[in-house]
Amino acid sequence: LILVLILPLFAFSSLHKYYVSVTKIDYIKEKQAIQITSRIFIDDFEKLLRGRYDEAVVLNSGKSEDQIDIYIEKYLKLKLQISINKQQQPLTFIGKAYEDDKVVCYLEIENIQDINQFEIKNQLLFDMFKKQRNIVRTFINDKNKTFVLLPKKDKGLLSFKKPIDSEKH
């Protein structure tokens, strides 16, 4: 009987809380663009934005969305860095949407003709949660790759070898 009464308390406790974001990166060669979609739990992101920018921030309330977009853009550009072929690239914030209990943020990098080397530094929420994990899923040059980035290992690197022209060798 005691077990039946205590077990539900553990199921809803914060002991099992996990902190994770998922960032999907697709290189669209025809558009010469990289499309970036980051999914972050609303409650975690709201806590960070309140502590960093404005105590009154409430995500998914329909209020102050323009100001919230400014905070989100500023934070994402600070904590997400992408280099293509050893050149850091400027991120363009497209916007955000709310999906269930997540904020979905959309960014883009334009004018990318080819990718020989891709590096991402993703520090989203590391300054708020020590147990934060950032999953990065890429689809670049027809190859899928997934990274799990941690506060002490916040970068992922991909290198793509150019095909050797057999007539020249």
C-alpha positions in Angstrom: 0.0 0.0 0.0 2.8 2.4 0.9 4.5 1.7 -2.4 1.3 2.4 -4.3 1.1 5.8 -2.5 4.7 6.8 -2.9 5.4 5.7 -6.5 3.3 8.4 -8.1 5.3 11.0 -6.2 8.5 9.9 -7.8 7.0 9.8 -11.3 6.2 13.5 -11.1 9.3 14.7 -9.2 12.0 16.8 -10.8 14.5 14.0 -10.0 13.9 12.7 -13.6 14.0 16.0 -15.4 16.1 16.1 -18.5 17.4 19.1 -20.4 17.7 18.7 -24.2 17.4 20.6 -27.4 17.3 19.2 -30.9 18.8 21.2 -33.8 18.3 19.9 -37.3 20.5 21.3 -40.1 19.9 20.7 -43.8 22.0 21.8 -46.7 19.8 22.6 -49.6 22.3 22.7 -52.5 19.7 23.9 -55.1 19.0 26.9 -52.9 22.6 27.3 -51.8 21.3 27.6 -48.2 21.5 25.9 -44.9 18.2 25.6 -43.0 18.4 25.3 -39.3 15.5 24.3 -37.0 16.1 24.2 -33.2 13.5 22.8 -30.8 13.8 23.9 -27.2 11.5 23.1 -24.3 9.3 26.2 -23.6 9.8 26.1 -19.8 13.6 25.8 -20.0 13.9 28.6 -22.6 11.5 30.8 -20.8 13.5 30.5 -17.6 16.7 31.4 -19.5 15.1 34.4 -21.3 13.7 35.7 -18.0 17.0 35.5 -16.2 19.0 36.9 -19.1 16.8 39.6 -20.6 13.4 40.3 -19.0 11.7 38.8 -15.9 8.3 39.4 -17.5 8.8 37.1 -20.6 6.1 34.5 -21.0 6.4 32.3 -24.1 3.4 31.2 -26.0 1.2 33.8 -24.4 0.5 35.8 -27.6 1.9 38.9 -25.9 5.1 40.8 -26.6 6.0 38.4 -29.4 8.1 41.0 -31.3 10.2 41.7 -28.2 10.5 38.0 -27.5 11.8 37.4 -31.1 14.5 40.0 -30.4 15.6 38.2 -27.3 15.5 34.8 -29.0 17.4 36.0 -32.0 20.1 37.7 -29.8 20.5 34.5 -27.7 20.6 32.1 -30.7 23.2 34.2 -32.5 25.3 34.2 -29.3 25.1 30.5 -28.6 24.9 28.9 -32.1 28.0 29.3 -34.3 28.5 27.6 -37.6 31.6 27.6 -39.8 31.6 26.4 -43.4 35.0 25.7 -44.9 36.6 27.3 -41.9 34.7 30.6 -42.3 32.2 31.6 -39.6 28.8 32.2 -41.2 26.2 34.8 -40.2 22.9 33.3 -39.1 19.6 34.9 -40.2 16.7 34.4 -37.7 13.6 33.6 -39.7 11.2 33.3 -36.8 9.7 30.9 -34.3 6.6 28.8 -33.7 5.2 27.0 -30.7 4.8 23.2 -31.0 3.3 21.4 -28.0 5.7 22.1 -25.2 8.6 23.4 -27.4 9.7 26.6 -29.1 10.7 25.9 -32.7 13.2 28.4 -33.9 14.1 28.8 -37.6 17.4 30.2 -38.9 19.2 30.2 -42.3 22.6 30.7 -43.8 22.5 31.8 -47.4 25.0 31.8 -50.3 26.7 28.5 -49.6 27.9 26.9 -52.8 29.6 23.9 -51.4 30.6 22.4 -48.1 33.9 20.6 -47.6 34.0 21.2 -43.9 31.2 22.0 -41.5 31.6 22.9 -37.8 28.9 23.7 -35.3 29.3 25.1 -31.8 26.0 24.7 -29.9 25.9 26.1 -26.4 22.1 26.5 -26.1 21.1 26.5 -22.4 24.5 25.4 -21.2 24.7 28.6 -19.1 21.4 27.6 -17.4 21.5 23.8 -17.0 24.6 21.8 -16.2 22.9 18.6 -17.5 21.9 20.1 -20.8 22.4 18.0 -23.9 22.1 19.5 -27.4 21.4 17.0 -30.1 22.5 18.2 -33.6 21.2 16.2 -36.6 22.7 17.2 -40.0 21.9 16.3 -43.6 24.8 17.7 -45.6 26.1 16.5 -49.0 23.6 13.6 -48.9 25.0 12.3 -45.6 23.2 12.1 -42.2 25.2 12.7 -39.0 24.2 13.2 -35.4 26.1 14.8 -32.6 25.3 15.0 -28.9 27.0 18.1 -27.6 27.7 18.7 -23.9 28.9 21.7 -21.9 32.5 20.4 -22.1 32.2 19.1 -25.7 30.2 21.8 -27.4 31.5 21.4 -31.0 30.9 19.0 -33.8 33.0 18.8 -37.0 32.3 17.2 -40.3 34.8 16.9 -43.2 33.7 15.9 -46.7 36.4 14.7 -49.1 36.0 15.9 -52.7 35.8 13.0 -55.2 39.1 12.3 -56.9 39.0 12.9 -60.6 40.4 9.6 -61.9 41.4 11.1 -65.3 43.9 13.5 -63.6 45.5 10.7 -61.5 
